[in-house]
Every structure is written in C-alpha cells, then in structure tokens.
Amino acid sequence: MIGQLHSVVIDAPDAHALATFYAGLLGMEVSKGQPGDDWVVITGAGYRLAFQQAPDLRPPDWPDPDRPQQFHLDVRVADVDEAEPKVLALGARRLPGGGGDFRVYADPAGHPFCLVWDA
C-alpha cells in the first residue's frame, strides 16, 4: 500500500453551503471551516468529505453528455420514499433516471448523487 484515502473533495460555488447540505444528508457535522471559507470539511462515522471554493464551477447537467457528471456519491437509505422529501427539503432536486434500487438527484451545486437501497 502506498497511502490511504484522506478526503474526497467536491468543488462548489459556496463551499460552506454545500458542506452543510451534505452534513444534513449524511448525518455528519462541519468540523472545519466557516461561511466564506475556501475549504470546509465535514466528518462523521469515520468518514471525511471536503469542499473547496470554486466560484466558476460549471456544474454537470445530468444526463447531458456535453456536461458529464465527473463523479457521484451513492447514499444508502433504508426507505427511499421516506428519504426523498428530506433530501428535497435540504435543497436537492430530482433528476431523470433511476432504477429498481436507486433514484438520481442533484445537490444544490448541481452534482448528481443517488439514493440507493436494497430492492
């Protein structure tokens, strides 16, 4: 082994706002950074996500191949019908696509993510 994963870093036009969205979605907390900071970190359950200020971010436009997703997170939920209104209330929006065990959403900065469950 050469090293261990330290962070997944997500670009955002407002790093703190997007960190707050994911902290609410994942039950984590903001552990480093304040509104207006260029770098914000959330932690919880042994995981760490970081968000860096990218004011000129051109977000993906799922499923448009001219603006591909770049990456996405899969978030496991027990009941998608219970989880969906909660993520929408946090600022997510539903995107086209999905299947028997996942639904596709965009975070407030436009990055796609999926709610997944065992079908």
Secondary structure per residue as TSV (DSSP state, phi and psi in degrees):
chain	resnum	aa	ss	phi	psi
A	1	M	-	360.0	136.1
A	2	I	-	-90.2	-39.0
A	3	G	-	-165.2	-177.7
A	4	Q	-	-125.6	147.0
A	5	L	-	-62.3	126.9
A	6	H	-	-98.6	-47.9
A	7	S	-	-149.8	152.2
A	8	V	E	-101.9	127.6
A	9	V	E	-112.6	129.6
A	10	I	E	-116.3	127.4
A	11	D	E	-73.9	146.1
A	12	A	E	-154.8	146.5
A	13	P	S	-69.1	-23.6
A	14	D	S	-137.1	95.4
A	15	A	H	-58.4	-43.3
A	16	H	H	-67.8	-42.5
A	17	A	H	-61.9	-43.2
A	18	L	H	-70.6	-36.1
A	19	A	H	-61.3	-41.9
A	20	T	H	-63.4	-40.2
A	21	F	H	-58.0	-52.2
A	22	Y	H	-69.0	-32.3
A	23	A	H	-61.0	-43.3
A	24	G	H	-67.1	-40.0
A	25	L	H	-65.4	-41.4
A	26	L	H	-102.8	1.9
A	27	G	T	67.8	34.3
A	28	M	-	-109.0	-179.1
A	29	E	E	-136.0	151.7
A	30	V	E	-70.1	119.4
A	31	S	E	-109.3	-14.0
A	32	K	E	-152.2	128.9
A	33	G	-	111.2	151.2
A	34	Q	-	-127.8	165.7
A	35	P	T	-52.6	134.1
A	36	G	T	92.6	-13.6
A	37	D	-	-71.8	152.6
A	38	D	S	-82.2	-12.8
A	39	W	E	-143.3	122.3
A	40	V	E	-132.0	139.2
A	41	V	E	-123.2	137.8
A	42	I	E	-117.3	146.9
A	43	T	E	-139.0	160.7
A	44	G	E	161.5	145.2
A	45	A	T	53.7	33.0
A	46	G	T	81.8	7.0
A	47	Y	E	-113.4	159.6
A	48	R	E	-144.3	129.2
A	49	L	E	-122.5	140.9
A	50	A	E	-120.9	153.3
A	51	F	E	-131.4	129.3
A	52	Q	E	-119.1	142.4
A	53	Q	E	-63.3	126.5
A	54	A	-	-140.5	80.5
A	55	P	T	-61.6	-24.6
A	56	D	T	-99.9	19.7
A	57	L	-	-55.2	130.4
A	58	R	-	-104.9	96.6
A	59	P	-	-66.2	156.9
A	60	P	-	-64.5	160.6
A	61	D	-	-130.1	77.0
A	62	W	T	-57.3	133.0
A	63	P	T	-100.7	29.8
A	64	D	-	-65.9	117.0
A	65	P	T	-67.8	-16.5
A	66	D	T	-75.0	-18.0
A	67	R	S	-134.6	73.4
A	68	P	-	-67.9	164.7
A	69	Q	-	-71.0	-21.8
A	70	Q	S	71.1	-46.7
A	71	F	-	-168.0	167.2
A	72	H	-	-155.0	159.5
A	73	L	E	-105.1	140.4
A	74	D	E	-102.8	125.1
A	75	V	E	-114.1	115.3
A	76	R	E	-76.4	133.2
A	77	V	-	-130.1	154.4
A	78	A	S	-78.4	-38.8
A	79	D	-	-140.6	107.5
A	80	V	H	-65.9	-33.4
A	81	D	H	-68.8	-26.2
A	82	E	H	-82.0	-36.9
A	83	A	H	-74.9	-36.2
A	84	E	H	-57.3	-50.0
A	85	P	H	-62.6	-28.0
A	86	K	H	-69.9	-42.7
A	87	V	H	-71.1	-33.5
A	88	L	H	-65.5	-38.8
A	89	A	H	-65.6	-28.6
A	90	L	H	-74.7	-16.7
A	91	G	T	121.9	2.2
A	92	A	-	-73.7	164.3
A	93	R	E	-135.4	146.2
A	94	R	E	-73.5	138.9
A	95	L	E	-114.5	161.0
A	96	P	E	-65.0	152.5
A	97	G	E	107.9	171.3
A	98	G	E	134.8	174.9
A	99	G	E	-154.2	-161.4
A	100	G	T	-67.4	-17.2
A	101	D	T	-137.6	20.8
A	102	F	E	-158.3	153.9
A	103	R	E	-130.7	148.7
A	104	V	E	-106.4	136.9
A	105	Y	E	-136.4	168.2
A	106	A	E	-118.6	139.0
A	107	D	-	-75.0	174.6
A	108	P	T	-60.2	-20.9
A	109	A	T	-92.3	-3.1
A	110	G	S	100.8	-3.9
A	111	H	-	-71.2	129.6
A	112	P	E	-71.6	148.7
A	113	F	E	-148.2	160.6
A	114	C	E	-120.4	141.7
A	115	L	E	-92.7	126.4
A	116	V	E	-124.0	151.7
A	117	W	-	-150.0	164.5
A	118	D	-	-81.8	113.9
A	119	A	-	-85.7	360.0
